[in-house]
């Protein structure tokens, strides 16, 4: 089983986080890991985005993410990384290397790219990771899509009751999060699941924000 190390910027996005963690649980070809430092960064950014959130909600988000990861790396060396001038990313490389990760998934490719040839793992964007999973285990993608559909169907009813705007569709949310290629795959997956090859995809709801409200900032069905 290949280890996929996930950077904080991926876990911070509700859409990217849900798909990454849920695919990691559904697909037996890889396991999603991260580090304590990355998780701390995620929670700090969620708190900054939601200053009025009560503490229990933030703790709940932390625990859900941690429990959804295959492993949380806590011990690894420090120091500079050749070819990477941004010292804020050094700990990510050290943690992924120490864990023996095969792939580092990040939405911030430009800061890692200068050292790409020196790193002991491959660099993937979330969109590239999702595409890789789909090519190797399309059934896992279908299963997660079904779970997302069921979850957001219930959430859409709650949004309506609360007078909130309806959530975006799954593909639209992926486009907004930068996973444009996978969004097209999900559109085709939805058509397949509906049994209609050429008709518009069924209304699949997803969170409208990549940086969600505190009540929504948790892995949806994991």
N, C-alpha and C positions, 0 to 999 in steps of 0.2 A: 504494500500500500504506500503510495507516494504522499509525502507530507507537503502541504501547501501552506506557506506562511502568509498571513494576511496583515497588511499594514493598517494603521489606525484610520486613515482616510477612507478606506473601504468599509470598515465596521461602523463608521459614523453615519454613513448614508443609509437611511432606513431601507431603501429599495435594494441596494447592493448587499447590505448586511443580510437581509432576509434570504435572498437568493443564494448567497455564498454559504451561509450556515445550513440552510435546508438542503441544498444540493450535497453538501458535505455529509449530511446524515443519511441521505437517500442513496448516494452512490458509494459502492464499496471499493472503488478504484483509488480514492484519495481521502485524506483526512485533513481537516482544517485546523491549523494551530495559529497562535499568536503569542505575544509576550505580555507580561504584567505591565511593562512600560507603555505598550500600545493601548492596552485596555484602560489604563489610567488616563491617557491622553483622550481617548474616546469619551469617557465619562466627564472629564473636565470640559470638553467642548460642548457636550450636551447640556451641562450645567450652565455654561456661558450663554448658550442659545436660549435656555429656559430658566432665567433667574428666579422666577416665582414658583417653580416646582417644589413640592414638598419632598423632604428627604427620603421618605419611604419609596417614592416613585423612582428616584435616581438609583437607590440601592437595588430596587427590583430590576431595573434595566441592566445594571452591572452583573447581577447574579444570573440573569437569563443568558446574557452573552457568554459569560464564563462557563456556564453549564452546557452551552451548545458547542463549545470548542472541544476538539479532541484532546488538546493539551494546551497548557499555558506555561510558556517558558519563563523561568525566573532567574536562572544562573547562566551568565555568559560574560565574556571579557568585554573590556571597554577600549577606548583609544581611537585614533584616526583611522580612516579607510582610504587607501590610496585611490586617487582619482575622484574623490567625493569631497568638495569644499564645504558643503553644508553639514556642519557637525550635528545638526538635529536629527539626521538620518543615520548616523553611525550606529546607534544602538539597534536599529532595525536589522542592519546587515549582520551585526555580531550575533543577535538572537537567532536569526534564520540560519546562519552558518552553524552555530552550536547545535541547533536542533536537527541538522542534516536535511533541511528542506530542499526539495527538488525545484520548487517554484516560489518566487516571491510575487505576491499580487499587490499592486499599488495603483492608485489613481494619480500618482505623482511620478510618472516615468522619467521626466526630464532630469530630475535630481539624481537618479540612479544610473541613467544611461551612460554618462561618461566613464563609469567604472564597470560597465556591463561585461566586458571581456575578462575582467579580473575576478568576477564574482563566481562562487562555486554553485550557483543556482541560476535558473532562467528567470527573466523578468516578464511578467504578464500583466496586462491591464485586466480589470474585471470582465470586460467584454470578451477578451481573448480566453480567459479561463472558462467562462460560461460556454463559449463555442467549443472548447476542447472537451468539456463534459458532454455536451450534446453529441459530438462526433463519436465519443467512446461509449456513452451510455444514454441514448435518447429516451429510454424508458424512465430513467431517473428524472429527466427534465419533465416528462409528461406527468409523472406522479407528483412532483412539486407544484406544477402548474395547477393540477386538480386541487391540491391542498390550499394554494393561494386563492383559487376561485371560491372555494367554500368559505374561507376566512373572510374575504372581502365582501362576499354577499351579505354576511351577517353585519359587517361593519357599515356597509352602505345603509342598511336599515337603521342602525344606531345613529349614523350621521344625520339621516333624514329626521329622526325623532328629535335630535338636538338642534335642528335647524342649521346644520353645517352644510357647506357645498359638498356635492357628491365626490367621492374619491375618483382619481384618474383610473383609466384602464391599465392593465398590467404592462402592455407594450408601451403605452404612452409614458408611464412612470419610468420604464427602463430607458427610453429615449432621453427623458429629462435627467437621468442619472449618468448619461454618457455611454450606456451599453446599447448602442444603436444596432449593431449587428445581431445581438441576441434578441433585441426587441422584434426584429423581423422573424427570427426563429420562433418566438413565442406567438406571434401572429399566426404563423403557419400551424403551430401546435394547437392553438385554439380552434382553428378551422378543422383540423383533423379530429379533434375531440368532439366537435359539433357534428361531424359527419358530412360537412359541406365543403367541397374542395374550393369553390370559387366565391362563396358568399362572404360578406364581412364577418369578422370574428365576433363572437358573442361578447356581451358587455362584461368584461372582467375587471373588477375594481382593484385599485391599489392606492397606496397612500399618495396624496398629492404633493407632498414635500419630501425632498431628499434629506432635509434637516427638520425632523418632525416635531410636533407638539409633544410635551412630556408624556402625555397619556398614550401616545402612539409609538414612542421611541423604544420599542422592544421587538425582538424577533417575533413575527406575527404568530406562527404556529409551532415554534420550537421552544 
